Amino acid sequence: MRHAFALVLAAAAALAASVVAQATGAPKLMVNDVAVQEDGFPRALAEFGFFQDAGATEPSDFVYLYELNTPLWSDGADKLRYIYVPDGERITADGAGNGDGLLQFPVGSAIIKTFAYGEGEDQRFIETRVLLHRADGWVALPYRWNAEQTDARLAIAGARIPITTPEGEEISYRIPNMNQCKTCHAQDGEVIPIGPKARNLSADWLAQMVDSGHLTAMPEGADVLPVWQAADTDGEIDAQARAYLDVNCAHCHKPGGSASNTGLDLRWEQNDPFTIGVRKPPVAAGRGAGGFLVSIEPGDPDASILVHRMNSAEPGVAMPELGRSTIDHDAVALMRTWIEGMSE
Amino acid sequence: MLRLTAAALLLASAAPALAETHTITPGDGAQERLQEALILAAPGDEIVLEAGRYTITDGLSLDVDNVTVRGAGMDGTVLDFTTQAGSGEGLLVTSDNVTLRDFALENPKGDGIKSKGADNIVYYRVRVTWTNGPDANNGAYGIYPVESTGVLIDGAKVTGASDAGIYVGQSNGITVRNSIAEANVAGIEIENSRNALVEHNIATRNTGGILIFDLPGLPVMGGGNVIVANNLVVANDTANFAPPGNIVAGVRRGTGIMVMANEDVLIEGNILQHNPTAPIMVIAYVQGFEDERYNPLPRDVVVGQNTYGVGGDDPQMDNADMLLAAFGGALPPVMWDGLGTLFTDSGTPGWSLNLPEQGKGTGMAQPSPLSVPEPAGEFDRTGIGAPAELDARIG
């Protein structure tokens, strides 16, 4: 139901391609560390050398595919995620981030995420976003794929592209501009990665990274968030809901994030009910509040601003504000179940 | 043209940059050219928006320090967001020492201009208008600096915001002056902020003219040190059109200047006319709360000399007829709920609800004429207002 299948297939294909390239011993492109680390914004994704092929399906050496247990939802797009760690450098996981287990990447690393629609032969890359860890901090750049799927070009100001979603909806897909990248990736005004937190990464993958010598040690608290694709049964409603909010909302709704002024903190580790929205009045929601009095009204999803805003695609109402033009109906259903189950 | 500039900047990125001017003209690709300029500008640069209408379909944003965005006047350069398809505001500023001047935004879907964590920002002769007038479907805030130190808003004009026209939240060192707030729910609102000076503004046709609020549950708490002086607060008589749930949805139609919670607030020299519920209202936070950091009471609020015309003559409150009869046809200009501490200039007519307790509603009200002391000494104006260096930018 959540396009897990396409993602797994794509991942398998990418891994296989990488293995083939290594096995044949063909001369390989290396990642262009100068492009990653030096000032300036390369105009083409290919300049980084993250991939062996123009279509960006065969990762170069030290570029590793990864997945998240619970992913960020982006209009139903499939995502191919990679990290690049320079030869001989290591990610650390001890005391990482703000206690949220965010992996700490060495300077020269990069995080690469390609957004795609369609399955198999019909798969089309829309955009690839890269995060570059330079000496003076992280830089976020969006690249837009051409129709021929041979070249992705820097889209400083973003773009809008007509897309048909997996659910058949015709939408105007938004590639974020460089500043919009920062809006979600901001922590106290600095750009940081969002996704690769130990708790949202599989223990297997982390173990592989340790084995490869690119991760210092298996982090504590790894692999805690539920696997979203598998979690459509029951029993873990609270964990699923909190994981979804952590991954989809908390990059802004946290202290130091872009929505810090609301006082709403949706991080996984936040345990205070009021702070995650229970009976919390809106602060700056405006018409986004939809006439409802609190973010979460226990037992009553229909009176909860959180559900109202997730269930809207209208600018000024819709949450998240960036990164989606459609409604994540699975997530809305989950939030409804979660809030219905709260004692009044 | 701009692409060339951008490329040149990239090539020259190692060289010390001289301040540049990036000129944007309306027409094809204007949105992309403008957004690229906002991203690629270097500190010290100026982005000039030539006169005309710009159709903008996505939120714009600026994250470079020390940049000026200058239009050809608030009626000459108009960024038209009527067909906006994404983002929560029209323009988002997240960098310091930015000057925004002489342009307008019309019909943003969410907020107009939001500046967050953007210290020492100047808004000068900027206009934000929802052209359909008061409507619950309009965006919440017109001009919206939040979590910032150093905010100067001068000569701005905001019309039609479904929350507050000019809203300054969780900030410090603020001046809002010479501005017009018309037909918003709240004309000008200072919330959870300190050291704010609100002077020489016109607030009219709003539900409430000027609001000084301190609310619980926010990251920045403890609003106070606020002066509201020499404003024209006239005919704030628009029915409240805020979506329910927002704090301003509780503002009564016809409120002139309202203080809720806060400490050390001075209200003087204002002209108040035709605010039919209460020309001046000083009250405690009305709801329950669990935030231990929060003091819900208005403390040391001073109502000095103001000019009171007609007002309090059609109050939006329970038992209005009875109250009007009791007070001889119109309520006195200063309304207090009786909680916290209030001082007034001698001879200031007012009335008190004499509430015994915060957060318990008005059921226990025992209205009576106001009887509070005069202020013991001069109001301490130290440190109130935007830093002086912000003035220099609009000199």
Interface residues (C-beta under 8 A of the other chain):
Chain A: D39 G40 F41 I156 A157 G158 R160 S172 R174 N177 M178 N179 Q180 K182 T183 A186 G189 P255 S258 S260 N261 G263 F274 K280 P281 P282 V283 A284 A285 G286 R287 G288 A289 G290 G291 F292 L293 V294 I305 E314 P315 G316 E321 L322 S325
Chain B: A6 L10 S13 A14 Q31 E32 R33 Q35 E36 L38 I39 L40 T57 D58 G59 S61 L62 D63 Q84 A85 G86 S87 G88 L92 T94 P108 K109 G110 D111 K116 G117 A136 N137 N138 G139 A140 Y141 Y144 V146 E147 S162 D163 G169 Q170 L215 G217 L218 P219 V220 P243 P244 G245 N246 I247 Q287 E290
